[in-house]
Amino acid sequence: MNYLYLALLLLLTGAQITYAQQKYRSGYTVNLAGDTLHGVIRYWETSQRYTTCCYKLDQKSAITCSAPTELAAYGFADGPHYRTIKLPSAVNPVFVQVLVAGRATLYQHKSRYYAQINSDEFSELVTYDSTIYRQNNPYVAQVKRFAMLLSVRMSDCPDVQSIIQRAKLTGQNLEEIFTKYNECVGQANPSITTKKPWTSFEWGLGINHQISFFRLNSAYFNRIESSLRPFKSTPITPALTLLIKAPRISEKLAVQAGIGFFSEAYSSHVEEIDNIQITTYNAWLWIRAIRATLLGRYTFPVKNWKPYIAIGPGAIIKWQSNSRFTGEVEYDKVINSYREPFFAAKPVTFGLNGAIGLAAPLKKRWGWYGEIRYEYLIGGIAQQGVNPRERTYYQSINLSAGLLFH
């Protein structure tokens, strides 16, 4: 287990050092005079992107950080793009992200959205709650003020009206409205429109090899600690992975869901010789189960390499199981006081998972991944004997590799 911790430490240290060099990306800045300077820009995923722009001519040049009062705009070669705007409710100008550009331009500042249509002043897109009465009973209803505003200012495009009426105040819905309107009036500016999707998915198909540890409660065996050795296990099993990303929110955070299958058998033979007494125990357990995990994943993007860590809950869902136990004590007298099955395999067992892995592209929409995952089950996968307090202990390390498609 110490080797696993060491591998995790080395991966995190190496990824962090290399990732520190990738915080600057190709982009541009526009000064107050309208001059454009190309170089590399500091990439933020925090709210600091709305207040500070740090840039330099290349990776080795000195860093210059500017406030919104010193720049007219900045952006990245592959987006996103930012402009300096004085919002209606703000004292000083701020950087706002350009989501859609054209005759109708949509901006985002933190969790708020603003519109500028036909060169009019900036308007915040909002909703508010209103109390209405039905049969003298008060109800709280949400009034879509943004829909009223957009409906009036986009009245020259009838095709967009139905979209406005059913829209919610979300970035995805608003982008659809503004994009459709600009295409309708023939005045879109896709060059500075954010191109990243709101959600993206990656599918993985791979193979898994499991190294597991199954131990009995030693108190039940006259205080003899008994570890069951795996045998006749399936060495390679299939595994499916689904990676759910939200690139607009974060390029590093994702949800990783996985499902796999395993079939293992464990056996143990324990002897204790004490003068005239010989105690012999033999235990055996076989189980087939489905393993499901749901992990939060953090990626350290380093050029084409993507080392990552992941942590989250998991479950083992029993499919089939069998077990037996035999004992021999006191002058070779055979005692079979527990009927089969001796182990009561649980229908569902929950646990915690921690993983480290590496992913990289192959070509076009294909990639590959490799992962090491440690699993600790809460309560073990089976209950031993007739006493519910006498539990088993189960841990596993899973090695997996496979292909990714996105």
Number of C-alpha atoms within 10 A of each C-alpha: 7 7 8 14 10 10 13 16 12 11 17 16 12 12 19 16 12 15 18 12 12 16 15 20 19 20 23 20 27 18 16 14 8 11 10 14 15 18 19 24 27 20 20 15 11 10 10 12 19 21 15 17 24 18 27 22 17 15 17 7 11 9 14 11 12 14 16 23 16 14 21 21 22 26 25 21 16 15 19 19 23 26 21 22 19 16 18 13 7 9 8 11 18 23 28 26 28 21 26 28 22 23 20 25 23 28 25 19 17 13 7 14 21 20 22 18 18 11 10 10 11 17 16 20 20 15 14 11 11 11 11 11 10 7 5 7 8 11 11 11 12 10 14 19 15 23 21 13 16 21 19 10 14 21 12 13 15 12 14 21 18 11 17 22 14 10 16 15 16 11 18 14 14 24 19 15 23 26 24 18 24 23 14 15 14 11 14 21 16 14 14 21 22 19 14 14 11 12 12 13 13 16 17 20 18 19 17 22 18 21 13 17 15 22 18 23 20 15 11 15 15 10 9 14 14 21 20 21 15 18 11 10 16 15 13 16 15 16 21 19 21 18 20 18 21 17 15 15 13 13 14 16 18 21 18 20 19 18 17 18 19 21 19 18 20 21 19 18 15 16 12 13 9 8 6 7 12 15 18 18 16 16 20 20 23 20 19 19 19 16 19 19 21 21 21 17 22 20 21 23 21 18 11 10 14 19 24 21 21 21 21 18 17 22 22 23 19 17 15 13 20 16 19 17 21 18 19 16 14 12 10 12 10 12 11 11 11 14 13 14 16 21 25 19 24 15 14 15 18 20 19 17 21 18 21 22 20 18 21 19 16 13 7 8 10 15 18 17 19 18 19 21 19 20 23 18 19 14 17 21 27 24 21 21 21 12 9 9 11 16 21 20 18 19 17 16 20 15 18 21 21 19 20 23 16 12
